[in-house]
Amino acid sequence: MSKGNCLLFLGPEFGEKQDAIEEIRRNIKKQFGAPAEETSFYAGETPVNEMVSILRNGSLFADTRLFFIKNAELLKKKDELELLASYMAAPQDDTTMILISDNTSLDKTLEKAADKAGKRVFWELFENKKTEWVANFFRREGFKINEEGIEAILELVENNTDSLKRECSRLTLFLDKNSVVGEAEVEKWLSHTREESAFTLFSRIAEGDLTRSVEILHTLLAAKETPVAILGVLAWCFRKLRDYLALTAKSAAPDDFEFKKIGLASSKARKDYAAAGRRYGAAGADTCLSLTAGFDIRIRSSGAGFESILMDQYLYEVICKA
């Protein structure tokens, strides 16, 4: 039995995390000649004793198994942590278990139980690396894209390489290889093709559209987006709103360079933050940040059954703060 069968895949960079999981799948198939039998659990939904019972029972239909425990940061109860740690100390030889979280650390009980080499933290790319990633993607696909086009993509798409790859791939379906891709083309086509995200949710919050905000929220939850991840993006947006308000308070008409310095290069992003600024102001932005942090704590400490209700309440309160 090897603790190396129990892995911790942590951090916010979803795309690289998925690439690492795909590599594990390929290695398993190469070693055993067939894909692993896969099972996913969500912490807070499936009791840990049930997870461990399934983990310890062998498969009747496959030579090897791959288990995922997602939202692993929600594992906090002492008895559950100790039970899972006891499994990690002596895992099944034919089973690989991966604990997945957007957080960069888990409870110390789980961290100590895992093999040090099995813990990987997938950090967000630095800004210059994201710019390079987008530029390289379009070059490989045979397109030319300028700096303004790249900045528009980075503002409109969630901050991970999985989302960037998905949205850039969609975008190429509508572009002309004989023309340089710029901000106008990106904004025109991404608004038609991209899926809902926490960023589009912020756009509706900025407009004060409660009905549409709730619709987008439940679309995200149905797609297994975690409330904590959604709140994390919204907190980032409200911090960006504070930067926008501080800039426009200093100058009635900031130039493009000043907007770019705070990460707002595209006209679409400026429009969203202008709408949010009119609704909230600096004091309102601070209040919304505090409210977001408070609901983050409440959701982390509640059961999964209350997450949707708490998120609905959060949207109602944050929009009413305007």
BELKA-V215816 format. One record per helix or strand. SS is the DSSP state (~ for helix, > for strand). FROM is the first residue (numbers start at 1). LEN is the number of residues. If there is no record, write none. Layout:
SS | FROM | LEN
SS | FROM | LEN
This chain:
~ | 3 | 3
> | 6 | 5
~ | 14 | 19
> | 37 | 6
~ | 48 | 9
> | 65 | 6
~ | 72 | 3
~ | 78 | 12
> | 95 | 7
~ | 108 | 6
~ | 116 | 3
> | 119 | 3
~ | 127 | 14
> | 144 | 2
~ | 147 | 10
~ | 161 | 12
> | 180 | 2
~ | 183 | 11
~ | 198 | 10
~ | 210 | 13
~ | 227 | 24
~ | 256 | 6
~ | 267 | 35
~ | 304 | 17
